[in-house]
Amino acid sequence: CRFTEFGGTIRKRPVEDLSFAVARFVQKGGSFINYYMYHGGTNFGRTAGGPFITTSYDYDAPLDEYGLAREPKYGHLKELHRTIKLCEPALVSVDPTVTSLGSMQEAHVYRSPSGCAAFLANYNSNSHAKVVFDNEHYSLPPWSISILPDCKTVVYNTATVGVQTSQMQMWSNGASSMMWERYDEEVGSLAAAPLLTTSGLLEQLNVTRDTSDYLWYMTSVDVSPSEKFLQGGKPLSLSVQSAGHALHIFINGQLQGSASGTREDKRISYKGNVNLRAGTNKISLLSVACGLPNIGVHYETWNTGVNGPVVLHGLDEGSRDLTWQTWTYQVGLKGEQMNLNSLEGASSVEWMQGSLIAQNQMPLAWYRAYFDTPSGDEPLALDMGSMGKGQIWINGQSIGRYSLAYATGDCKDYSYTGSFRATKCQAGCGQPTQRWYHVPKSWLQPSRNLLVVFEELGGDTSKISLVKRSVSSVCADVSEFHPSIKNWQTESSGEAKPELRRSKVHLRCAPGQSISAIKFASFGTPSGTCGSFEQGECHSTKSQTVLEKCIGKQRCAVAISPDNFGGDPCPNVMKRVAVEAVCSPGT
């Protein structure tokens, strides 16, 4: 999958296709698989590159950036790995023999004195295939591979997912109890840092050396009192060309407008009306870098910052090019120079207090609040859905950049079948690309943790909250003849008791949780997916009662058999169990 960028969608890869790719590689003799990513992570500080790559570096991985299993991806891949391990004696002894089973089906067979393993593949992305292998009949779902560790028994099929699906939630105790204070950043303060003055516009990173995301470009313009725009004429406008990545335009300390590039096109072409007065006017352009380039052709030559031209339009003289006049440069913000994000620096200035501070919509503002670490073992995150764009620190450690950029893309329904490409499976259209920001618990102390937020655009800090990431519900959808590694191992060990062969539904809440309710249960021919299951024409009325025996347990297994559900609701019909269980904190 491609990088996740602010303003972009979340790219996913169905586990049915991922496991198909891995099994296909192994069946052809592959012996080393690298998952990218297997465990998601977080770009803390200013380490996210791109530019515009999100702070979250999760990529729909089997283990998410909080260290939690993403089901069914984690469980289905775990079963694949176990199945391949069962085939090991044969796989490492010989090369495979390839046999055609149909126009788009084939078998890769490893036969050796140490064992036999077979991979039956169906490359058709639209339809099931009935094949004959070693005088036995097998059904292969579309775009799938069945693995037979003994060349007889299907133990695993890449398209048949029997593990649970976990639905995650970001859970808050309610309204934030944090009391916020504010410190306003000075626009183009000349006393905050060493200054550089020169004619013309300089490339940003050559000036900042990446010591800060921020660089002020400052100059002045003299306006005659006789200018027609001062007498009610057409207002002036300012055009600014920038190599990126974001830009805020201030005239005499007042924000006039903002603009931003994208990962695909970092350049900014801004033009907007500006309010000037008679006399000397100060123009301050705050250029913002949103991460260093990390990939691309000769990206070491890419520029950042205001590169011009910068032109003032609408004066009596016409247009005035400001590009080559004298500009003063200031690296970073005054708050950065004062280390307002640190425990010591945050105590060195006077912060404004009051009930209206949180709702402040003024740009360039620092906020601080203190909070106690909540109880429990769940991973933590900050909900930044009420803010605009900026950076976050906790106890002096940088959580990273945040941006409430809404995702645009093509979030249509998708199928696991067919060749995968990065744009095929998109999610999150119309939602912020990233709303929650991971807070490592190792950075926290039991009480009075310092939270500092620098907001570029304006936001409502009263709605910032610390949330817990946890499992809200778990689902399973398993057929009565679902292939199972445990069932095959049971048979191989000689324990052929019928009750040991039966397929089972396995449900498991997170540690510290238990099953508190069964939202849906059906043994028969249910349809739908997790969160939207529906009963089919065939349904056992005992389904709810049987599954409710799991209530109060952290994990539960239920055998799929007519006897367990009070009889067969529809003989001679393939049946399945679909269930959705609610997970709640245990008592």
NUZA-930044 format. One record per residue (C-alpha): x, y, z. Coordinates in steps of 0.05 Angstrom, whole numbers. Last residue first. Layout:
% residues N
REC	X	Y	Z
...
//
This chain:
% residues 587
REC	-319	-138	730
REC	-297	-141	658
REC	-298	-81	612
REC	-347	-93	555
REC	-346	-135	491
REC	-410	-143	451
REC	-419	-207	411
REC	-438	-214	337
REC	-453	-283	311
REC	-459	-319	245
REC	-462	-395	246
REC	-463	-434	181
REC	-505	-485	145
REC	-496	-524	80
REC	-565	-550	63
REC	-583	-624	62
REC	-627	-617	123
REC	-654	-547	141
REC	-664	-530	215
REC	-622	-590	238
REC	-633	-603	312
REC	-630	-570	380
REC	-571	-524	365
REC	-514	-567	391
REC	-542	-628	357
REC	-544	-591	291
REC	-469	-580	294
REC	-423	-520	299
REC	-384	-525	364
REC	-382	-462	407
REC	-317	-432	433
REC	-313	-375	483
REC	-264	-322	506
REC	-269	-268	559
REC	-331	-301	589
REC	-390	-267	621
REC	-437	-282	564
REC	-415	-343	524
REC	-477	-383	542
REC	-513	-330	502
REC	-490	-367	440
REC	-536	-426	452
REC	-596	-384	471
REC	-590	-339	411
REC	-585	-397	362
REC	-641	-439	390
REC	-691	-413	339
REC	-648	-445	285
REC	-651	-407	219
REC	-660	-425	146
REC	-691	-371	103
REC	-633	-326	123
REC	-624	-282	185
REC	-587	-217	176
REC	-517	-194	195
REC	-501	-120	191
REC	-447	-105	243
REC	-401	-159	218
REC	-422	-179	148
REC	-486	-199	114
REC	-522	-266	106
REC	-549	-321	152
REC	-562	-391	125
REC	-572	-433	187
REC	-546	-422	257
REC	-560	-350	274
REC	-537	-302	328
REC	-539	-227	333
REC	-527	-175	387
REC	-502	-225	439
REC	-487	-188	504
REC	-433	-176	557
REC	-374	-216	529
REC	-316	-201	575
REC	-260	-150	577
REC	-196	-143	617
REC	-156	-176	561
REC	-191	-162	494
REC	-253	-202	475
REC	-249	-270	444
REC	-299	-309	402
REC	-285	-377	369
REC	-339	-411	328
REC	-323	-484	320
REC	-317	-536	265
REC	-329	-607	288
REC	-274	-658	286
REC	-265	-664	361
REC	-339	-680	373
REC	-334	-735	321
REC	-277	-772	358
REC	-220	-784	310
REC	-162	-777	359
REC	-109	-812	317
REC	-58	-756	322
REC	-69	-740	248
REC	-144	-731	260
REC	-132	-682	316
REC	-80	-645	275
REC	-130	-639	219
REC	-184	-612	266
REC	-134	-563	297
REC	-115	-536	228
REC	-187	-525	210
REC	-226	-527	145
REC	-297	-500	155
REC	-348	-555	147
REC	-403	-525	191
REC	-390	-457	161
REC	-362	-399	202
REC	-382	-326	208
REC	-352	-294	270
REC	-361	-226	301
REC	-329	-187	358
REC	-353	-123	390
REC	-327	-58	421
REC	-253	-76	424
REC	-211	-22	456
REC	-174	43	443
REC	-179	90	502
REC	-191	165	493
REC	-159	229	519
REC	-202	288	498
REC	-198	351	457
REC	-268	382	454
REC	-251	442	499
REC	-192	455	453
REC	-237	486	400
REC	-196	507	339
REC	-155	560	304
REC	-109	559	243
REC	-38	546	267
REC	-51	510	333
REC	6	493	379
REC	-16	442	431
REC	16	428	498
REC	-6	372	545
REC	30	368	613
REC	15	306	654
REC	-8	323	724
REC	-18	252	751
REC	5	180	745
REC	63	197	698
REC	60	189	623
REC	111	177	568
REC	109	101	578
REC	34	104	563
REC	50	122	491
REC	-2	172	465
REC	-26	154	395
REC	-61	209	356
REC	-135	203	336
REC	-168	243	280
REC	-127	222	220
REC	-152	224	148
REC	-210	265	173
REC	-275	236	144
REC	-308	249	77
REC	-278	187	47
REC	-252	140	101
REC	-237	77	61
REC	-201	56	-3
REC	-190	-13	-33
REC	-167	-11	-105
REC	-121	49	-105
REC	-58	11	-83
REC	-67	-45	-133
REC	-87	-118	-122
REC	-98	-167	-179
REC	-167	-200	-176
REC	-212	-220	-119
REC	-215	-185	-52
REC	-276	-146	-74
REC	-289	-72	-66
REC	-346	-26	-49
REC	-331	46	-69
REC	-288	94	-30
REC	-257	132	-89
REC	-218	190	-60
REC	-222	251	-15
REC	-203	250	58
REC	-215	309	103
REC	-154	346	130
REC	-158	359	205
REC	-83	363	212
REC	-36	338	266
REC	40	338	271
REC	75	295	322
REC	68	266	392
REC	128	307	413
REC	155	293	482
REC	157	352	531
REC	110	321	580
REC	61	311	523
REC	71	351	459
REC	25	364	400
REC	34	400	333
REC	-8	441	285
REC	-69	441	241
REC	-144	452	253
REC	-174	427	318
REC	-240	396	337
REC	-224	325	315
REC	-160	322	356
REC	-180	260	397
REC	-117	242	435
REC	-98	169	441
REC	-89	115	494
REC	-75	41	494
REC	-119	0	542
REC	-88	-24	608
REC	-136	9	656
REC	-136	72	698
REC	-133	142	667
REC	-68	182	670
REC	-83	250	701
REC	-89	313	658
REC	-57	381	652
REC	-71	434	600
REC	-33	479	552
REC	-49	518	490
REC	-6	557	442
REC	-38	601	390
REC	-21	617	318
REC	-89	631	290
REC	-149	660	328
REC	-210	615	333
REC	-212	615	409
REC	-263	566	435
REC	-216	540	489
REC	-201	609	515
REC	-274	627	527
REC	-278	599	598
REC	-218	636	623
REC	-142	634	630
REC	-86	668	593
REC	-16	639	604
REC	40	680	635
REC	108	654	614
REC	164	612	643
REC	123	553	667
REC	113	523	598
REC	188	530	587
REC	206	483	644
REC	158	427	628
REC	173	433	554
REC	127	454	496
REC	135	527	512
REC	209	520	496
REC	219	596	493
REC	250	591	424
REC	193	546	403
REC	142	596	429
REC	176	651	389
REC	166	610	327
REC	219	582	281
REC	273	613	237
REC	265	687	225
REC	280	717	157
REC	281	790	136
REC	268	808	63
REC	295	867	23
REC	265	876	-46
REC	274	824	-100
REC	206	789	-98
REC	163	850	-80
REC	137	861	-151
REC	90	920	-151
REC	29	917	-196
REC	-5	978	-225
REC	22	1046	-207
REC	-45	1064	-176
REC	-39	1001	-135
REC	-83	942	-152
REC	-35	882	-147
REC	20	866	-98
REC	67	812	-125
REC	108	757	-93
REC	144	718	-148
REC	165	678	-114
REC	205	622	-82
REC	167	619	-16
REC	186	554	20
REC	211	485	1
REC	253	463	-58
REC	265	394	-87
REC	337	379	-107
REC	348	323	-56
REC	284	292	-85
REC	325	271	-145
REC	268	225	-169
REC	221	210	-112
REC	219	186	-40
REC	227	214	30
REC	218	289	22
REC	222	324	90
REC	159	336	129
REC	103	388	129
REC	145	451	121
REC	108	515	139
REC	120	583	109
REC	96	642	151
REC	92	703	106
REC	95	770	142
REC	79	834	104
REC	88	897	146
REC	54	960	121
REC	86	1030	123
REC	41	1090	109
REC	-32	1090	87
REC	-66	1024	104
REC	-67	955	73
REC	-121	902	76
REC	-107	844	30
REC	-148	809	-24
REC	-125	740	-45
REC	-78	702	-91
REC	-40	639	-73
REC	-4	591	-119
REC	24	536	-75
REC	69	479	-98
REC	68	412	-63
REC	33	376	-119
REC	23	301	-107
REC	33	305	-31
REC	-13	366	-29
REC	-2	441	-25
REC	-31	488	27
REC	-60	557	30
REC	-77	608	83
REC	-108	678	83
REC	-106	749	109
REC	-84	737	181
REC	-73	802	217
REC	-4	823	244
REC	4	883	198
REC	-12	838	138
REC	-6	764	151
REC	-5	707	100
REC	-2	634	123
REC	31	583	77
REC	36	507	73
REC	84	461	36
REC	106	488	-9
REC	146	512	-69
REC	112	579	-61
REC	82	631	-107
REC	48	690	-73
REC	-4	737	-102
REC	-29	797	-62
REC	-93	834	-76
REC	-112	907	-67
REC	-183	929	-59
REC	-221	964	-115
REC	-234	1037	-97
REC	-265	1065	-34
REC	-216	1123	-24
REC	-160	1079	4
REC	-163	1037	-60
REC	-149	1101	-98
REC	-80	1111	-68
REC	-71	1184	-44
REC	-49	1164	26
REC	13	1133	-6
REC	29	1061	13
REC	97	1037	36
REC	109	962	35
REC	148	921	86
REC	183	853	86
REC	181	789	126
REC	190	715	108
REC	180	675	172
REC	203	602	172
REC	168	545	208
REC	179	470	209
REC	238	479	255
REC	311	458	261
REC	305	431	190
REC	367	468	167
REC	323	530	175
REC	355	573	122
REC	374	523	69
REC	309	487	86
REC	268	548	66
REC	298	568	-1
REC	313	643	0
REC	274	701	-29
REC	306	766	-52
REC	351	817	-20
REC	379	798	48
REC	365	801	122
REC	377	742	169
REC	352	744	241
REC	374	710	305
REC	313	689	345
REC	252	715	382
REC	265	789	380
REC	237	805	311
REC	169	775	325
REC	138	756	259
REC	68	747	287
REC	73	736	362
REC	46	670	386
REC	-13	677	433
REC	-9	638	499
REC	-71	601	521
REC	-96	562	581
REC	-141	500	581
REC	-173	464	639
REC	-178	389	622
REC	-241	354	644
REC	-259	331	574
REC	-331	311	566
REC	-344	236	569
REC	-304	177	593
REC	-279	168	522
REC	-276	106	479
REC	-241	100	412
REC	-274	37	384
REC	-251	-26	349
REC	-292	-79	314
REC	-259	-147	317
REC	-273	-199	263
REC	-266	-271	286
REC	-227	-326	252
REC	-259	-371	200
REC	-238	-336	136
REC	-246	-377	73
REC	-211	-341	16
REC	-140	-366	33
REC	-163	-437	43
REC	-133	-478	99
REC	-132	-550	124
REC	-157	-583	60
REC	-142	-657	71
REC	-110	-704	20
REC	-40	-681	-1
REC	-19	-687	72
REC	-8	-613	86
REC	-66	-595	38
REC	-68	-520	25
REC	-126	-489	-14
REC	-110	-428	-56
REC	-159	-373	-74
REC	-181	-325	-128
REC	-251	-352	-132
REC	-270	-407	-83
REC	-241	-477	-95
REC	-284	-539	-88
REC	-247	-605	-85
REC	-262	-675	-112
REC	-213	-733	-98
REC	-181	-778	-150
REC	-111	-749	-135
REC	-138	-680	-150
REC	-205	-667	-184
REC	-229	-596	-190
REC	-294	-557	-180
REC	-281	-483	-189
REC	-316	-423	-158
REC	-326	-361	-201
REC	-304	-290	-214
REC	-230	-280	-199
REC	-207	-344	-234
REC	-137	-360	-208
REC	-159	-423	-171
REC	-100	-456	-136
REC	-92	-524	-103
REC	-29	-526	-61
REC	-4	-595	-42
REC	40	-625	12
REC	72	-694	16
REC	121	-720	68
REC	191	-740	86
REC	200	-789	29
REC	183	-732	-19
REC	124	-704	-56
REC	113	-628	-62
REC	53	-615	-106
REC	33	-549	-139
REC	-37	-558	-168
REC	-69	-516	-222
REC	-132	-478	-239
REC	-147	-426	-292
REC	-164	-471	-351
REC	-169	-533	-308
REC	-131	-577	-259
REC	-62	-566	-291
REC	-5	-600	-255
REC	58	-568	-227
REC	110	-612	-191
REC	142	-574	-135
REC	216	-574	-118
REC	239	-622	-64
REC	259	-629	9
REC	245	-561	41
REC	171	-559	23
REC	158	-632	42
REC	182	-627	114
REC	154	-556	121
REC	81	-570	103
REC	58	-563	176
REC	96	-497	179
REC	56	-472	119
REC	-8	-487	158
REC	17	-450	219
REC	35	-389	176
REC	-33	-390	143
REC	-68	-395	211
REC	-30	-334	235
REC	-49	-298	171
REC	-123	-310	186
REC	-115	-288	258
REC	-79	-223	243
REC	-124	-202	185
REC	-190	-220	219
REC	-178	-182	263
REC	-129	-126	274
REC	-89	-148	335
REC	-71	-92	382
REC	-2	-60	388
REC	-28	11	385
REC	0	22	315
REC	-41	-37	291
REC	-19	-110	288
REC	-43	-144	224
REC	-26	-78	188
REC	-79	-33	158
REC	-23	15	139
REC	-8	39	209
REC	42	97	204
REC	0	148	242
REC	33	217	240
REC	7	226	170
REC	51	237	109
REC	43	308	84
REC	115	313	57
REC	132	258	48
REC	163	255	116
REC	138	239	185
REC	197	246	233
REC	173	313	261
REC	159	285	330
REC	129	215	331
REC	116	178	266
REC	74	122	296
REC	74	48	283
REC	39	-10	248
REC	62	-81	259
REC	63	-127	198
REC	77	-69	150
REC	103	-84	100
REC	105	-160	106
REC	169	-195	83
REC	161	-267	61
REC	220	-315	53
REC	217	-386	25
REC	186	-381	-44
REC	180	-447	-81
REC	121	-434	-126
REC	71	-455	-73
REC	104	-406	-25
REC	92	-346	-69
REC	20	-365	-83
REC	8	-376	-9
REC	34	-305	6
REC	-7	-273	-49
REC	-70	-311	-29
REC	-59	-291	44
REC	-59	-218	23
REC	-119	-227	-22
REC	-163	-259	31
REC	-134	-210	82
REC	-165	-152	44
REC	-115	-97	30
REC	-132	-27	56
REC	-115	44	37
REC	-140	99	82
REC	-160	159	41
REC	-120	222	29
REC	-126	292	59
REC	-66	282	103
REC	-25	228	70
REC	-23	152	79
REC	36	123	41
REC	22	72	-12
REC	0	0	0
//
